[in-house]
Amino acid sequence: MSNAVPTTTADVTAEWLTSALRKSGAIPDTTSVTAVEADPAAAGVGFMGEVNKLGLTYDGDSGSAPDRMVIKFPTASPEIKAMMRPTRVYEREHRFYAEIADETPVRTPDVYHVTCNTNDDPEVDEQYVLLMEDLSDLTEGDQVAGLSVDQTAAALTGLAKHHARFWNGAGMDAAPFIPVIDGPLNLAGEAIYNASIDPFMQVFGDHLTEEMKPVALSYGSNHPKLLARFSAMPHTLVHFDYRADNLFFEDGGDVVVIDWQSISKGGGAADVGYLLGQNLDTGVRREHEDDLLRTYHSTLEANGVSGYEFDQFFQDYRVGLMYGWVIPVFAVGSLDASSERAMQLWTSVIERVQDAIFQHGAQEFIELA
């Protein structure tokens, strides 16, 4: 059926778009989508999903819906979908946009439609689709090149305002779909890590320092302990994938944040450690790290957070640096080794995060096997 919920860009029809945009109120009932064209150059298929850009033609007043937008789906791989289903990452992001995105002071993309059909029966496919603002006119962060100091400061300022809004769990009581950071959904990461570490070592083992290798091999069993440390910190709404490629910058410098699949309740230092440990060139981080950390912390305080001293934040930041090691290991599942950018990205990330971990002694959080 042309109006069935699509599972990939190839399934998207003008009829479905008309129904979806009318249902969300993005276009009036008197308006129809008459044609849709996907941009093959913009297609992206990653480990967890598919993203593409659409061009739409309307008959009638298009209301709040633009003539170009981004569409996002979960992965089409049955194996990866089954692996990710227990983590509820798709439900987290779709319900974030539908229910609480308006609560955060950091800008997120405008959303024109959300399909979020969950099901408790693992034998029944769930349905998820997002139609969102196309941010390509903004400056996108580049994790390979690394963020500039100004971009990082803007990203941390926006992040601190976001964390302050939800500090000590404020505003999250009505969002039960957001898991605690050390709950079963995130604890599933231990199994994913253990399944990924051998193929990761085959591809990137030569890029690990000798002192990092036993830490990497022991990390999996320590994953729950690191999550427990985050849980013991003051709770806020953690993005949990706060990296350059998920950040866009407006002309005035303000940050716009995408990709809210991993949101959790826990310590915000997880986001700060990931951002600084993996998204700046090592020399830039070492030179500007203290000023950037103080930018984040002072913005927290300016937005009403009290009783969280800088020294405590810095210790929490060290935990964030160590936890961030999980990211490049997870990524091996979606790695296209023939992609020069992908290999350059993860090689750079591995070098950066190792340096940050050992500079700050964060390896002490890992009990070696």
Beta strands, then each sheet from edge to edge (+ up, - down):
strand 1: 32-38
strand 2: 44-45
strand 3: 49-59
strand 4: 68-74
strand 5: 111-117
strand 6: 127-132
strand 7: 139-140
strand 8: 235-238
strand 9: 247-249
strand 10: 255-257
strand 11: 264-267
sheet 1: 1+ 3- 2+
sheet 2: 1+ 3- 4+ 6- 5+
sheet 3: 7+ 9- 10+
sheet 4: 8+ 11-
end
